[in-house]
Amino acid sequence: MKLLIPGKTFLVGEYAVLVGGKAPGVATEPYFVTDFSQQHMTTVHENSAAGLLLKSIGQTELEINSVINSYGFGGFGQSTAEFIATWFHNHTVHDTDVPTFLKNIFNQYRELFDINSDLKKIKPSGADLITQLLGKVTYFDPEVIHSKSLNWIFPELEFDIISTGIKVATHDHLASLNLKSLEPLCEMTENVLSAYLSVNQNNFLAAMKQWSLKLIDLDLQHNHSLDLKQLLEKCPEVILAKPNGALGADTITVFYQSANKNQVREYLKNNNILYVTGSDSLSRGAHYVD
């Protein structure tokens, strides 16, 4: 039996969630894939979520069924996918009890990092986890039972997610953050969510732009990503290019009118910018297939 786990990308909120904020994320294909019927194993780092989970249940061999990264790039949630695969391999999930399941896996995931002060510095928000479990456009709420999976609601607006080709040391970055400076981002995320839930495309894009500018003001954007953002926004059909992940270094989400998809894709190709996934590849959450 295979477990398919979508990739994740924050629309906004990757820093707000670190100080108790909400966030909208998207789950996309291609999937991370693990086959529990095969015995192809991978060793995980002892301080990864999967490694900490294995140690918490008394396993000394930090090996899991290999999780195939169909993306070929970082930034889409492989470490969290490895945790999900490990958790599913050691637990039984009942569809009729989804709220309890979400609460249990979310709390256990975060509590794994409470073992010592060094791990607490890199304690994840759990937003990645919930996005990859719920799928599509995930409304993440730190009161996790209120999180939900939504559809993409703007028929005339699409987005592509491109890889930057670089990766920063996320754990080191998280440990160095001044969390107090991130608190104003919670309200900005609420503005994005409010516009989305009220199906107001103009307000949604305006709030997204404000978020992106605020991260630049806070010096939370990698120079390479800023250069790539500027290049993308030189395309007349691109409305907004928003860097994602730690320092915006992993990926960039490119928003455009649906009618302009061909022109945008041609621009990406002509500038050797790698399209990876997007709104036409939204996926359901983690699930089994035969």
Beta strands, then each sheet from edge to edge (+ up, - down):
strand 1: 2-10
strand 2: 23-35
strand 3: 41-43
strand 4: 63-65
strand 5: 68-69
strand 6: 137-140
strand 7: 148-150
strand 8: 157-163
strand 9: 238-244
strand 10: 251-257
strand 11: 275-278
strand 12: 287-289
sheet 1: 5+ 2- 1+ 12-
sheet 2: 5+ 2- 6+ 7-
sheet 3: 3+ 4-
sheet 4: 9+ 10- 8+ 11-
end
